[in-house]
Amino acid sequence: WLQGAHIADYEAASYNGHEPRRPRRLLLHRAQIAELARQVEQRGLTLIPLRLYLNKRGLAKVEIAVARGRRQYDKREAIAKRDAEREMERALRRNNR
């Protein structure tokens, strides 16, 4: 089941829309679900929605991936890089005034 995904109403479609945040069934084969569940049970792996789109028949499709979370040192490195880039942008804006 896909939990917590928000699929907004399409206003022009009909007066009786759908519930935007209801749980939705993932349409996968049993073996695919078992493989995803096995991977998620491993330490540090999680399912990530990559893309949400509507097909021609009006069904919402979700592209998912299995990903490993960042290590603590990677998080600190990413935060430091983001802060440095932000400071450079601020300095450039100050010099352009």
Contacts in CASP RR format, 6 or more apart in sequence:
PFRMAT RR
TARGET T0000
AUTHOR 0000-0000-0000
METHOD contacts of the structure
MODEL  1
WLQGAHIADYEAASYNGHEPRRPRRLLLHRAQIAELARQVEQRGLTLIPL
RLYLNKRGLAKVEIAVARGRRQYDKREAIAKRDAEREMERALRRNNR
1 23 0 8 1.000
1 24 0 8 1.000
1 25 0 8 1.000
1 26 0 8 1.000
2 23 0 8 1.000
2 24 0 8 1.000
2 25 0 8 1.000
2 26 0 8 1.000
2 49 0 8 1.000
2 62 0 8 1.000
3 23 0 8 1.000
4 21 0 8 1.000
4 23 0 8 1.000
5 21 0 8 1.000
5 24 0 8 1.000
5 49 0 8 1.000
5 52 0 8 1.000
5 62 0 8 1.000
6 20 0 8 1.000
6 21 0 8 1.000
7 18 0 8 1.000
7 20 0 8 1.000
7 24 0 8 1.000
7 52 0 8 1.000
7 60 0 8 1.000
8 20 0 8 1.000
9 17 0 8 1.000
9 18 0 8 1.000
9 20 0 8 1.000
10 17 0 8 1.000
24 60 0 8 1.000
26 33 0 8 1.000
26 62 0 8 1.000
28 36 0 8 1.000
36 47 0 8 1.000
36 64 0 8 1.000
36 66 0 8 1.000
39 45 0 8 1.000
39 66 0 8 1.000
40 46 0 8 1.000
40 47 0 8 1.000
40 66 0 8 1.000
44 68 0 8 1.000
44 69 0 8 1.000
45 66 0 8 1.000
45 67 0 8 1.000
45 68 0 8 1.000
45 69 0 8 1.000
46 66 0 8 1.000
46 67 0 8 1.000
46 68 0 8 1.000
46 69 0 8 1.000
47 64 0 8 1.000
47 65 0 8 1.000
47 66 0 8 1.000
47 67 0 8 1.000
48 64 0 8 1.000
48 65 0 8 1.000
48 66 0 8 1.000
48 67 0 8 1.000
49 62 0 8 1.000
49 63 0 8 1.000
49 64 0 8 1.000
50 63 0 8 1.000
50 64 0 8 1.000
50 65 0 8 1.000
51 62 0 8 1.000
51 63 0 8 1.000
52 60 0 8 1.000
52 61 0 8 1.000
52 62 0 8 1.000
52 63 0 8 1.000
53 60 0 8 1.000
53 61 0 8 1.000
53 63 0 8 1.000
54 60 0 8 1.000
54 61 0 8 1.000
55 61 0 8 1.000
70 78 0 8 1.000
END
